[in-house]
Amino acid sequence: MTSFEQAVAAIGEIKSQEELKTINRYLIERMRWLHRQAAVNYSVGDQVEFTNSRGNREQGQVTKVNAKTVVVKTLLSNWTVSAGMLYRVA
């Protein structure tokens, strides 16, 4: 059993709502940290690619890096994209 599977099994055994709320708060904070770390990997001028809300692939250039999102300028518009959804283009 992997450590992930062990963690899920342990959470499944918890009976207290307070303990589950504590775990939930920790998970939310961990997700926020991961999003911030993803944004750190990009700089203004980087060429990136992402899938837009319509399912189409977009390519563009990073124009601004925020704490959790990145602004990408494409041919037709600017997009604010979660850093975790971006891929570098060579």
Buried (B, 14 or more C-beta within 10 A) or exposed (E): EEEEEEEEEEEEEEEEEEEEEEBEEEEEEEEEEEBEEBBEEBEEEBEBBBEBEEEEEBEBBBBEBEEBBBBBEBEEEEBEBEBBBBEEEE
